[in-house]
Amino acid sequence: MNFFVVALGAFLALLVLGIALYLLTARRYQSADSVAHSYDEWTEDGILEFYWGEHIHLGHYGSPPRRKDFLIAKSDFVHEMVRWGGLDKLPPGTTVLDVGCGIGGSSRILAQDYGFAVTGITISPQQVERARQLTPKGLNAQFQVDDAMALSFPDASFDVVWSIEAGPHMPDKAVFARELMRVLKPGGILVVADWNQRDDRRKPLNFWEKPVMQQLLDQWSHPAFASIEGFAELLEATGFVQSDVITADWTKQTLPSWLDSIWQGVIRPEGLVRFGLSGFVKSLREVPTLLLMRLAFGTGLCRFGMFRAVRNSMATENLAIVTDRSRKLS
């Protein structure tokens, strides 16, 4: 009995210590530099790539969802997003800007399987370096460091703008929306997939949702989540959208990703050998956030939003006037 009490006490002490370390070592958003630093660290140690593969985003498990290999679900997500956005109907050579490209997994599929000319941008220099290492010579995909809040490309530069799960890192969603639309050519297509919060204008967060959401922001360098409705409104408010923004909710299709990402650590114990004790601790540290993500998306606090918009045919000479006016209003 005494041994059981001692063991239980030790377990509880470790649990309390682990929770304290988790809370005290949060990666709170401070600036674009803090986001870059977080992704540089995740890329340098190689743990995220080992478990999540080349795609640092959720997988698509079908509708209704079915059992699927975690890494296959991720590549399937890219093809599903292409079809949903109507990009499979575009010709080879179509120019694509991949905003928040990570280590280039989506960019390589878009270039290899669809023949697109892809430019991937990320704020992390280490991600750019790794994306270049993973990209075969001759593939029409290039990568560079750039800030999605102030893209370095001229107005009307790309046929398609593509972005997966980059929005939560953006401190001003209106500026982000404007930059995405600004670099689209007239008639060009914007396709975005993102983590979103429930629209709290219609249903405010309750007593337990507020601390959960705060942890989701603090742990992974997120200043804020937009709602699906709110971000669609911001896209339309840019003045660059032809007709309406089309949205969809892919929460059910992507929900298995959260527990599958934890399960990778169980079924692939070779990671412990490769990365040692420090790698094990780093991986274990992410489990609470992954579980909170599963809770948030499973209960409706968060939703997985899809957005499609077509750039209107506004004359290029008027674009700078609208952009300047929008900046003054934001």
N, C-alpha and C positions, 0 to 999 in steps of 0.2 A: 504493500500500500504506500509506504514511504517513497519507494522508487517511482511509483506512478505519479505521486504528487510532485516529486522533484522534476520528473520528465515533463509533466504538464506545465509546471512553472517555468521551466527552461524554454519550452515551446512558446508560451505566451510572451515571455520576455523577448525572444527573438522576433515574434510577430510585431510587438510594439516597436522594437528597434527598427524593423524593416519598414513599417508604416511611417515612422518618424523620418528615416532617411529618404523615403519616397517623397514625402511632403517638403523636406528641407532642401532637396536637390532638384526641385522643379526647374524646367527650362522655360521660364516665362518669356513671353515676347517683350523685347526691349526696342528693337529696331530691325531693319533689314539685315544688319550685321549679325544679330543674334540668331536669325533664321539660317543664314549662310553658315555660321559656326556650327550649329546643330547638325546640318546636313553634311558638312565637311567631316565631322566626327563620325557620324553614322556610316559614311562612305569609306573613310580611312581604315576603320577596324574590320570592315568586310562582313560583319555579323548580319546586318540587315540584308545584304545581297545574298548571303548564304541561305537564309531562311525564306526570304521573299522573292528571290530570283531577280531578273532584270526589270521587273515591273513593281515599282513601289506604290502600288495602288491595290484596291480590292479586286476580287474576282467576280465573274458573272456565272451563276450556277443554273441558269435557265429559268423559265417561267411555266409551271411552278418549279422552284429550286429542286435539284437532285444532287446526289452525291457525286463529287467530282474531285480530281486531283487539284490541290491548291494552286500549283504553278500553271497548270493547264487552264484553270478558271480565269487566271489573270490574263493570259494571252487571248482567251475567248472574249474577255471583256472588250479588248481593243476592236475585234472584229464586229462584235455586237454594236459598239458605239459607231463604227464606220457605217454599218447598215442603217442604224437608227437615224443618223445624221444625213443619210442619202449620199455619202461620199463615195460609195461603191459605184455610183453612176458617173463619176468624174473621170476624165481621161488621164493616162500617164503623163507625167510632167507637171501636173497640178502642183502649185507651190503651197506649202503648208508651214505654218509657224506653230510649233509645239511649245506652249507656254508652261513652264514648270516641268521640264522634260525628264528630270531625275537622271538616271544613268542611261537613258536613251532607249528603253525597251519598246515603247510605243512608236517612237520615231523610226526605229529599224523595221518594225512591221509595216508601217505606212510606206516606207521606201521600198522594202523588199517585195511585199505581197501586192501592193497597189501601184507601184511605179511612181509614187509622188516624189517631188523634190522637197525635202524636209529640212527645216532649220529648227533645232531644238535649243531652247534657252532655259537657264537656271541661274539662280543667284549664288550657287555653290561652285567654286573653282574645282574642288575635288570631284564633284559629280561630272563636270565637263571633261576633266581628264579621264575619268573612268569610262564615260560614254564613248570617248574617242578610242580608247583601248579596245572596247568591245565591238566596235563597228568595223566590219570587213572593208578592205580597200575596194574602191569602185562603187560602193553603195552610196546613193545620192542622199546622204544625211550628214549634216554638219552641226556642230555644237559650239556654243559660246556663252560666256557669262553676260547676263543682262538682268535688268530689274523690271519686272512686270508692271510696276507702278509708274515707270517712265521708260517705255520701250525705245530703243535707239533707232528703230526703223522709221523711214518716212511714211507719211500717210499713204493709204491704199497700196500696200506693198505685197499682200498675199491673197491667194485665191481662197484659202481656208485658214482659220485660226482654231486651234485645238488645245484644250487644256483639261487635265485630269487632277482633281483634288489639290489644286493650288490655292483656291480662293480663301480658305481659312487663315492663310498666312498674310493676307493683304489687309493692312490697317484701314484703308479707305476703299470700300467696295465700289463706290461711285467712280472713283478714279480708275480702279481696276477695270470696271465695265467699259469705261470710255476708251481706255488704251486698247482693249481687245477689239472693239469695233473700229477704232481709228485706223488700225493698220490693215483692215480688210479692204480689198478692192470692191468697187460697186458690183453688186451681184454675188459677192463672196459669201461664204458660209461660216458661221461661228458655231462650234460644237463644244460644249463644256459639260464635264461631269464633276460633281462636287459634294462634299459633306455640308449639310445644311441643318440649321436648327428649326424646330417648329416655329411657325409665325406667332411670336408672343404678343403681337398686337391683337390677335383674335383670342388667344388663350395664354395668359401670362404663366410664367414658370412658377411651380409650387415650391413648398418648403424643402423638398428633397432634390428637386431638379436643379435648383440654383447652385448648390455646392458641387453636384456632379458636373454640370456644365463648366463651372469654374476650373475644376481639375482637368477637364478635356482641353481647356484653353491653356492652362498653366504648364502642363506636362510636355506638350509638343509644339511650343512656340507659336501659339495661335492668338492673335489679338481679338478675333471675334468670328462667329459663324453668321452668315446671312441666312435668311429663310429662302425657300424656293420662290415664294411670291415676291419677296422683297428684292431679290436679285434680278428677277425678270422685269420688275418695275424700273430698276436702275438701268438695265440694258435699253429699255424702251425710252427712258429719259435722256439718253445720249443724243437722240435725234437722228441716229444713223441706221435705225432698224426699219426694214421694209415690212409693213403689216405688223403682225404680232410675234412675240417670242413664244415658241413652242416649248412646253416643259413636260417632264415625266418624272415619276417617282420610282426609282429602282431599288428601294430599300430591301424588298423581299428577295430580289435576285442576287443581291450582294451580301446579305446578312450572314450567311455561313462563313464568310471570310474571317470574321473576328475570332471565333473559336478555332478555326482551322489554322490560323497563324500561331496560336498557342500550341496546338497539337503538333506542329512542325518540330518544336523543341523536344517533344516526347519521342516521336518516331525517327528522329535523326540525331541520335546521341553522339554521333561523330563530331558534331559541332563542339561538344564539351572538350574533346581531345584537341581539335584544331585551335580553339580560342582560349582554352585553359579556364582556370577558376575565374579570372577577371571577366572573361567573355560570358561565362555562366551567370555571374552576378549582374552584368549589364543586361543580359537577356531577361533574367528573372525580374529585373526592375520594371520592365515594360508590361508585365502581365497585368498589374492592377488597371493601367490605362486601357489595355485591350478589353478587359472585362467591363470596364465602365462604358467603353464604346459599344460593346454588345448590349449592355443594359439600355443605353440611351437610344440606340437605333431600334432595339426590340420593343421599346415601350412607346415610341412615337415622339420622344423628346428631340431626337435627331432624325433626319431623312436624307436619303441619297438622291440628290436632284440632278436631272438632265436638262440641258438648255440648248435650243437651236434657234439661231436668228440669221436672217439674210440681210446683208448690207444694202441699203437703198442706193439709188442712182444719183444722189446729190452730187452736184458738180464739185470737182476737187477744189476749185478755188474758194468755194464756200465753206469747206471743211474746217479750215483754220479759224474762220470767224466763229463757227459754232463751238469749236474746241476751246477757244479763248473765253467765250461767254460762259461755257460750262465750268471752266476753272475758277472764274470769278464767283460763281454761285456756290461752289463746293467749299 
